[in-house]
């Protein structure tokens, strides 16, 4: 069973055929989808999808690109949901220093407060990081959480090693399939397999065979996994199984869902 550790199934791009997208992913061998929220306004959408589809696991958080509209009581709402065990992880949270014009101090405030919530409820975090690897690491060293996943990892080898030291797995997806993504492909080929998880970030980050403007979907995950195996020069089955183990270790609450899905398939 494969696990897509990052899929925005609630996105408008899936409005017309969301159930068919889930069915296609399941048919392709993708047994679990982790659905990260990005703001309080879509917490309910993510939770409804997780209730509708046994293969979907909700994560709840406020994305750095959405903190401009966030309010402190959004953190109270998040705490209330986490206290009820509504999520398998806190995310998608982090820092984005790539998009111009964003208030970095505002981003940092919400990132830190959500790290504190993750620590309070002993949950892993799903990290969004763009041109802010060292800043994110600085906060993670100060506010120690149980680990999680550095989504769409695009840092250096030294930064990768530091995330791993802090208990994080690194997410690799469609970007890894593009030949020009040399640094990402080198990391995917050489990092320990136990530090790697697979993701699509659907509907975004399409793999090379879909083209740069196409809608990505979780059914692409097995082929993305085969690219990872090719880059590593290893057997596909072993690589896919290894990434599933890594995902279950990174997000322990997925194990219960994994068992539930397997029962439904029997």
C-alpha positions in Angstrom: 0.0 0.0 0.0 1.3 3.4 -1.0 0.8 6.6 1.0 0.5 10.0 -0.6 1.7 12.1 2.3 0.6 15.4 0.8 -2.6 15.8 -1.4 -5.0 18.8 -1.5 -8.0 16.8 -2.5 -10.3 19.6 -1.3 -8.9 22.0 -4.0 -11.4 23.5 -6.5 -9.5 21.6 -9.3 -11.1 18.4 -8.1 -14.6 19.8 -7.6 -16.0 18.0 -10.7 -14.6 14.5 -10.1 -13.3 14.2 -6.6 -14.8 10.8 -5.9 -13.4 9.5 -9.2 -10.0 10.9 -8.3 -10.0 8.9 -5.0 -11.2 5.8 -6.8 -8.4 6.1 -9.5 -5.8 6.5 -6.7 -7.1 3.4 -4.9 -7.1 1.4 -8.1 -3.5 2.5 -8.7 -2.5 1.1 -5.3 -2.5 4.3 -3.3 -4.1 3.2 0.0 -3.9 6.4 2.0 -4.0 10.1 1.2 -2.9 12.8 3.8 -5.0 15.9 3.3 -3.4 19.0 4.7 -5.6 22.1 5.4 -4.2 25.5 4.7 -6.5 27.8 6.7 -9.4 27.7 9.2 -11.9 28.2 6.3 -11.1 24.8 4.9 -10.7 22.8 8.1 -14.3 21.5 7.6 -13.8 20.6 4.0 -10.8 18.5 4.9 -12.6 16.8 7.8 -15.6 16.1 5.6 -13.5 14.4 3.0 -11.8 12.3 5.6 -15.2 11.2 7.0 -16.4 10.4 3.5 -13.4 8.4 2.4 -11.7 5.9 4.7 -8.5 6.3 2.8 -8.2 10.0 3.6 -6.4 11.3 6.7 -6.8 15.0 7.8 -4.1 17.3 8.8 -5.0 20.7 10.2 -3.0 23.9 10.1 -2.6 27.4 8.7 -0.3 27.7 5.7 2.2 30.6 5.6 0.6 32.0 2.4 -2.7 32.2 4.2 -1.6 33.8 7.5 -2.4 37.3 6.1 -6.1 36.5 6.7 -5.6 34.6 9.9 -6.7 35.8 13.3 -5.6 34.6 16.8 -8.9 32.9 17.4 -8.1 30.6 14.4 -5.4 29.1 16.7 -8.1 28.5 19.3 -10.2 26.7 16.8 -7.3 24.6 15.8 -6.5 23.7 19.4 -10.1 22.7 20.0 -10.0 20.3 17.0 -6.6 18.9 17.9 -7.8 18.3 21.4 -10.6 16.1 20.0 -8.1 14.0 18.0 -9.4 15.4 14.7 -6.1 15.3 12.8 -3.1 13.0 12.3 -0.7 16.0 12.0 -0.5 19.7 12.2 -0.1 21.1 8.8 0.4 22.6 6.4 2.5 25.1 8.3 5.9 26.7 7.8 7.6 29.7 6.3 7.6 31.1 2.7 10.4 33.6 1.9 9.9 33.1 -1.9 6.7 35.0 -2.5 7.4 38.7 -2.4 5.5 41.1 -0.1 4.7 38.6 2.7 5.0 39.7 6.3 7.8 37.4 7.6 7.1 38.3 11.2 3.5 37.4 10.9 4.4 34.1 9.2 6.8 33.4 12.0 4.2 34.1 14.7 1.7 31.6 13.3 4.4 29.0 12.6 5.7 29.2 16.2 2.3 29.1 17.7 1.4 26.0 15.6 4.6 24.3 16.6 3.6 24.8 20.2 0.3 23.2 19.5 2.0 20.2 17.8 4.2 19.9 20.9 1.2 20.2 23.2 -0.7 17.4 21.5 2.4 15.3 20.5 1.6 15.5 16.8 4.0 15.6 13.8 4.0 18.6 11.5 3.8 18.9 7.8 6.2 21.7 6.8 6.0 24.1 3.9 9.4 25.6 3.3 10.5 27.9 0.4 13.8 29.7 0.7 13.5 29.5 4.5 15.2 26.2 5.3 17.6 27.7 7.9 14.9 29.8 9.5 12.6 26.8 9.8 15.4 24.8 11.3 16.1 27.5 13.8 12.5 27.4 15.1 12.5 23.5 15.2 15.6 23.5 17.3 13.9 25.8 19.8 10.5 24.2 19.8 11.1 20.5 19.6 8.2 18.5 18.1 8.0 14.8 17.5 9.1 15.3 13.9 7.0 15.1 10.7 7.6 15.7 7.0 9.4 18.5 5.2 7.1 18.7 2.2 8.6 19.2 -1.3 12.1 19.2 0.1 14.4 21.5 -1.9 17.3 22.2 0.4 20.9 21.3 0.6 22.4 18.0 1.7 23.5 19.6 5.0 20.0 21.0 5.6 18.5 17.6 4.7 20.8 16.0 7.3 19.7 18.4 10.0 16.0 17.8 9.3 16.6 14.1 9.6 18.5 14.6 12.8 15.5 16.4 14.2 13.3 13.5 13.4 11.8 14.6 10.0 11.3 12.7 6.8 11.7 14.5 3.5 8.9 14.6 0.9 9.7 13.9 -2.8 7.2 14.1 -5.6 6.7 15.5 -9.1 9.6 17.8 -9.0 11.9 14.9 -8.7 10.8 13.5 -12.0 12.1 16.5 -14.0 15.6 16.0 -15.4 16.5 19.6 -14.8 15.9 19.2 -11.0 19.4 18.0 -10.5 19.8 18.8 -6.8 16.5 17.2 -5.8 17.3 14.1 -7.9 20.7 13.8 -6.3 19.2 14.0 -2.8 16.5 11.4 -3.7 19.2 9.1 -5.0 21.6 9.3 -2.1 19.7 10.0 1.1 18.7 7.0 3.3 15.5 5.5 2.1 14.1 5.6 5.6 14.3 9.4 5.5 12.1 9.7 2.3 8.4 9.7 1.8 6.4 10.1 -1.4 3.9 12.8 -2.1 2.0 14.4 -5.1 1.0 17.8 -3.7 -2.0 17.3 -6.1 -3.3 19.2 -7.9 0.0 21.0 -8.0 3.6 20.0 -8.8 2.8 17.7 -11.8 5.4 15.1 -12.8 7.3 15.5 -16.0 5.0 13.2 -18.1 2.0 15.3 -17.4 3.6 18.6 -18.4 4.1 21.8 -16.3 0.5 23.0 -16.5 -1.5 19.8 -16.0 -3.6 18.9 -13.0 -1.7 16.5 -10.8 -3.5 13.7 -9.0 -2.7 11.0 -6.4 -2.9 8.2 -9.0 0.5 9.4 -10.3 2.2 8.3 -7.0 3.2 4.8 -8.1 5.0 6.2 -11.2 6.7 8.8 -9.1 7.8 6.0 -6.8 9.3 4.2 -9.8 11.3 7.2 -10.7 12.7 7.3 -7.2 13.7 3.6 -7.5 15.4 4.3 -10.9 17.3 7.2 -9.4 18.5 5.0 -6.6 19.2 2.0 -8.7 17.1 -0.2 -6.4 14.2 -2.5 -6.9 10.9 -0.7 -7.2 9.0 -2.9 -4.8 11.6 -2.4 -2.0 11.6 1.4 -2.5 7.8 1.7 -2.5 7.6 -0.4 0.7 10.4 1.6 2.3 8.6 4.9 1.6 5.4 3.5 3.1 7.3 2.5 6.3 8.8 6.0 6.5 5.4 7.6 6.2 3.9 5.4 9.0 6.9 6.3 11.2 6.6 10.0 10.4 2.9 10.1 11.1 2.1 7.3 13.5 -1.7 7.8 13.5 -1.7 6.7 9.9 -1.1 3.1 11.1 -4.7 2.8 12.4 -6.1 4.1 9.2 -3.9 1.8 7.2 -5.4 -1.2 9.1 -8.9 0.1 8.5 -8.4 0.5 4.8 -6.9 -3.0 4.6 -9.9 -4.5 6.4 -12.3 -2.7 3.9 -10.3 -4.2 1.0 -10.7 -7.8 2.3 
